[in-house]
């Protein structure tokens, strides 16, 4: 299974994502420069975290018009697996591949900390190896992670099981206190209706190996490979 | 040549964390009559267009596609000939 990590000017988690694929899955992985207009030959596209275009205008707003994004959008519409992490999530929102938008954190602070997440949907290609409702620990690092969508969209997300991760307490309670940034409904990650596009603010690539002190994030990468292997069969 | 002065703010239905913080700060300073603050962006765009209508249409288009995010933001603009 071949992974592609998109590199925008200002991406800064690209090497971490690249390394996670190598270290956890030992699968082929390549960087894709944002000026490329093709994602031909890739089986999963990762939009990494960082500050593409310095977050000018809005986080992800300018990256969304990079040449590579047209190919990524087309790839996603054909059912290709796309995951956006942190800034990558913001790019997916701006590109319209996922519903909603990001606001400044309600504390107005940049938050760099471990968060606990409840796996609300363990039926996606990105989460299938977790148990439904399982609590995992994944770090966040963002200033604009306050997820917003209107009421109708939220209802739709809930009805279609598109809320994939919610911020929770270590015991798994989804409370306002466990919400680091003010996100509506404690949302930490959502997928599209088809389930092949995931956006999440927490960074699984930063906790994918034991040597990093936490390997909860490894399961996400393993799930992707397992889903792809099932598909190919 | 036209100049568009574009104002972008979070929609009224969307809580504005920066605006709330500024409101609280103003209250703490004694400006208790301040009811609400919305923080936004201000852009000045020079448009080389054949006429006012064409310029307006283009500014609307740019606002919808890139300059504002219609999910959470509203925009208004003034257009002056320069």
Boltz contact constraints between the chains, C-beta under 6 A:
constraints:
  - contact:
      token1: [A, 58]
      token2: [B, 69]
      max_distance: 6.0
  - contact:
      token1: [A, 101]
      token2: [B, 69]
      max_distance: 6.0
  - contact:
      token1: [A, 101]
      token2: [B, 71]
      max_distance: 6.0
  - contact:
      token1: [A, 101]
      token2: [B, 72]
      max_distance: 6.0
  - contact:
      token1: [A, 104]
      token2: [B, 17]
      max_distance: 6.0
  - contact:
      token1: [A, 104]
      token2: [B, 18]
      max_distance: 6.0
  - contact:
      token1: [A, 106]
      token2: [B, 17]
      max_distance: 6.0
  - contact:
      token1: [A, 108]
      token2: [B, 17]
      max_distance: 6.0
  - contact:
      token1: [A, 108]
      token2: [B, 21]
      max_distance: 6.0
  - contact:
      token1: [A, 148]
      token2: [B, 72]
      max_distance: 6.0
